[in-house]
Amino acid sequence: MRILVTGGAGFIGSNFVRRTLSGAYEGFEDARVVVVDKLTYAGTMESLASVIDDPRLEFVQGDICDASLMSRLTRGASLVVHFAAETHVDRSIDSGADFVTTNVVGTQTLLEASLGGGVGKFVLVSTDEVYGSIETGSWVEGHPLEPNSPYSASKAAADLLARAFSRTYRFPVSITRCPNNYGPYQFPEKVIPLFVTNLLDGERVPLYGDGLHVREWAHVDDHCRGIALVAWRGRPGEVYNIGGNAELTNRELTTALLDIAGADWSMVLPVEDRPGHDRRYSVDSSKISAELGYRPRVPFADGLAATARWYAENRSWWEPLKKGQAALEGAEGPEGPSGSGSPAGSAIPGAGAGTPAGV
């Protein structure tokens, strides 16, 4: 069996690749994995360092918009798992063109290549943000798509293209939609790694608006296990929500991270809310639970503490990424200004001997 993984050097994609090659997923224990990744700012070979010498892994640097390359890579593949996407909402608000190119045109190109190449199954990894915002309750898969940012609109367009290929060509496509993910190897523009690494360096953390926006969180291991279940036993033409059962306001998340770092609210920098900021996300995962037996396994408090320790112990992975990001964007990145805090920095308990950070 040969699996093509797009965006396999990114946060979620690399986790899926590492776990697949470790034999963690039923049906894919002996699979060969081809990773294609453009290696933009959020993709790095360091995320695949632990498996790069595995003889079952092939890495190709390339763009999913390259029709001829996609035709070659998809030909005869048993499975395509499509992670490759531009994902950061703030960046999409600043400029949405790259999001349309990668998320819409790239998905169309990959679907056409997969159809022509006789791919056995295609899994599109999407997001709960395509549903919009929900005041109460949780979204089921049949809820109308009401995206509110250029990012989520581009992902919704990709979902609709996948649905169209399923209906028009009877192509075996399944779509997964997940809430916010967290865990190791996440690019430090996202809220959890941004806050953890800022606190490690003694810098304040930017909190949007009143901090009462609500997000559901899923550990990346749980999310990828759900994707593998859909890839192996999910019904073609169906959408599956993959939830994490951990719902917090951004203030609650910030408090948890401050507690882990041994810091207080003086390290929080309130920043102006971003345009069109969705108030609440929440997915209903009963479908994947009933059909495929999915349940999240990582308790949020344990997963968050372990994630913070990982960043404390792996500065060599994230420091170059933050420096490169700062060089591109200047002192004020897309999450808002980081400000400056305690020159002594913070320590993440349990990370070695409580590694000191900052200058």
N, C-alpha and C positions, 0 to 999 in steps of 0.2 A: 504493500500500500504506500502510495506517495501523496503527501499532504503539502499543498502550497499555502503558506502563511504570509499574507501581505502585512507590512508594518510590523514585522517580527522582531525588530530591534527597538521598538518602543516599549512603553511601560507594560501594558496588558499583553501585547503580542509576545514579548520576550518571556513573560511568565508562562504563557501557554506553551511556548516552544520548550522551555526548560522542563516543565512538568511533563510534557508529552514524551520527551526523550528519556525522562526518568522512569517511564512505564507507569505513570500515575493514572492513566485514563483507560477504561475498559474499551476494547476494540482497537486501540491504537498502540498497543505495547511494542510492536515491532515495526512501527511506521517509519518511513524515511520522510524527512522534513526539508522542504525547500523554502527558505526565507527570502522574500524580496522586500527591500526597504530602500528608500531614497536617501536615508541618512541626513535628513534635515536637522534643524537644531534640537528636536526632541528625540531623535533616534541616535543611539550610540552602540558601537560594537562591544563596549564594556558590559552592556546588559546581557550579552551572549557569551561572555568570556568563559564561563564555567562549562559550556557545552560546545564551544567552537571547534574543538578537536574530535568531536564525536563523528565517526565515519558515516553516520546516518543523516548528518546535517550538511546541507549545501546552502551557502549564502550568495545571493546575487544583489548587487547594488543597482537599483533601477527604479523607474517611475511607473506607477500603475496607469498613467496616461499614455505610455508607450505601447501602442497596439501590437506592433510586431513582437516586442519582448513578451507581452502578456500572452500572445498566441503561442509562443514557444514554450513558456513555462506552464501553461494550463493544459497543454496537449496530453491527454491520457491520465491526468491527475485524478485520484479517487475522491479527493476532497479539497475544496478551497475554503479557507477561513480568512475572512476579509476584515482585518483590523485597521488597515492604513487609512488615516484621516487627519485632517487638521481639526483640533479639538478645543482650543482655548477660546472661551466666549469673549473675553476682553479683546483678544487679537481680532476676532471676527468683527467686533464693533468698530475697531480702528480701520480695518480694511477687510472686506469680505471676499475679494476676488480669488485669493488662494483657496478659500474654503469651497467656493463653487467649483473651481478647477479640479481640486483633489477629490472632494466628497461626492460631487455629482458627475463630472466628466470622467473622472478616474473610475468610479463605480460602474458607469455605463460601459466604459472600455473593457473593464475586467469581466463584466457579465457577458458581453458579446464574445470575448475570447474564450470564456469558460463554456458557453453554449456551443461554440464551434469546435472546441477541443474535446468535447465528450466528457466533461467533468461529471463525476458521479453524484456529488452533492456540493452545495454552495451555502455557506453560513455567513450572513452579513451581521457584523457586530455593531449594533446601534446604541441608542441612549434613551433614557426616560425623558430627556429634554424635548423630544419631538412632540410630547403630549401637551406641553405648555406649562401651566401652573394650576394646582388644585388646592382649594381651600380646606376641604375635609375629605376623608375617605382615601381610597387608593385607585389608581388607574388599572383597569383591565385592558387586555390586549386589543379589544375592539373599540376602545375610546377614540374619538376623532383626533387627528393630528392637528395641533394648534401651536406650532413653534413660535417663539417670541424673540429669537436672536438670529442673526445671520448664520451662526454656527448651527443652531438646531434646525433652522430652515433647510440648510444644505443637507443635513442628515436625514430629515424627513423626505427630501427629494430622492435621496438614495434608497430609502425604504420603499418609496412608491415605484421606483424603477425595478427594484428586486421583485416586488409584488407583480408588476406588469410582466416581467420575464416568466414568473411562475404561471401566471394565467394565460398569457399569449402562447408561450412555447412549451408549456408543461415542464419547464426546467425545475429541477428539485432544489428550490431555494427555501431556507428557513432564516428567520430574522430573530435576533435576540436584542432585548432592550434592558439596560441595567441602570441602577442609580450611580451616584458618585463612588468611585473606587479609591482604595488606598492600599499602601503596602510598599515594599522595597522597590527601588529603581524607578520611582515616579519622578518626572521632570520637576525641578524645584520652582516652577511658576505656579503649580497647583497648590491649593490652600494648605494641606497638611504638610507636605515637604517644605513649602515656603515658610510656614510658621515655625516648624521644627528647626530648620537650618538658620533662620534669623535668630531664634532664641539661642542656639548654640554659639552664634557669633556676637551675642549681646546686643542685637538690634531689635527694635520694636516691630510688632506685627500689625499689618493694616487690616482693620475690620470695617467692612462696608456698612454704611447706614446705621440702623438701630441694632444690627446683629441678630434680628429675630427671623431671618429667612431660614426655612427648615429644609434640610436635606436628609435623604436616606443614604446610608453608607453600606458598602459591601467590600469585604476584603478581596483583593485581587485573586487569591487562591480559590475562594468560593465562586467568584464570577467565572473564572476559567474552567472550573469543574462543571459549572452549569453549561457553558458553551460546549464542552466535550460531550456532555449528555445529549444536547440537541444535535450535535454533529453525528453522534452514533445512533441515536434512537428517536430523535425528533421527527415529527411529520413534515414532509415537504409542503410548502405553501403556508406554513403556520408561523405565527409570531409568539415568542415566549419571553415574558418578563422574568428577569433573574434578580431577585431582591436580596437585601442583606439584613433586614429586620432590625436595623439600628437607625432611629430617626432622632435627629438633634437639631436645635437651632444653632446658628453659627456662633452665638455667644456661649452656648453649652460646649460646643467643640473647642472654642478658644480656651475656656476655663479648664477643660480636660488637658489640653496641651500645656497650658501654663503650670498646672499641677505637676505634670510629668517632668517639666523642666525646672521645677522649684522656683518659678517666677511668679510675679503678681501682676495686677492690672495696670501698673505703671508702664508695663512693657507693651501695652496695646495703643495703637495709634488710630483713632477714628478717621475714616476717609469718606468722602462723598460717595453716595450710592451710585452704582453704575446704571446706565439707561436700560429700561425694560427688564429690571432684575426680577426674575420669577420668584414668587414668595414661598412656594412650597412644592416639593416633589415627593411622590410616594407611589410605589408600584405594588400591585397585587400579584403575588407569585404562586397563587394556588394552582394555576394551570400546569406549570412545570413540576410542581410538587406532586400533583395527582398523576400526571402522565409519566414522569420520568424519575420520580422519587427524590427530587432535589430538595435539600435543606441546607441553609448556611451553617457552617461548622465552627467558624472563628468568632468567639465572643468579642464584641467591639472593644471593650476595655483592654483585653489581652492583646488583640491585634494592634491597637493604637500604641500601646506601650512597646511592643516588639518592633513596630515600624520606627518609632522614635529612636530606639536603641540602634537599629540598623543604620540610620543616618548619622548617629554619633560615632559609629564604628567604621563608617565608609566615606570619610571626607574626600578621599582620593577619587571617588566616583562623582560626587556632586559639586565640589568646589570649582573644578574647571568649567562645568556647565553654567554655574551662576556667574562666574567671571565673564564667560563668553556672552551670556545674556545681557549683563550690565554693559559690556562694550558695544553691543548692538543697540541697546535701548536708552543708554544714559542712566543717570542716577535714579530716575523714576520709571520703573517697569510697569507692565500692564496691570499688576495688582495694586498699584498706587505706591506712593513713596514709602520706603522702609523706615525712614527716620534713623535715629541712633539711640541706643539705650545704654545699659550698664556696661562700662568698659571691661568689667570682669567677665562678662558673658554669663552663660548658664551651663549647667551640667544635666545630662539625662541620666537619672539613677539607673544603675544596672549596666551601664555601658562601660565595660572594663572596670576601672576603679573610679568611675564617675568622671569621665574625660572632661577637663575644662575646655571652654571654648571662648572665642572672642580674643581681643587684644588688650 
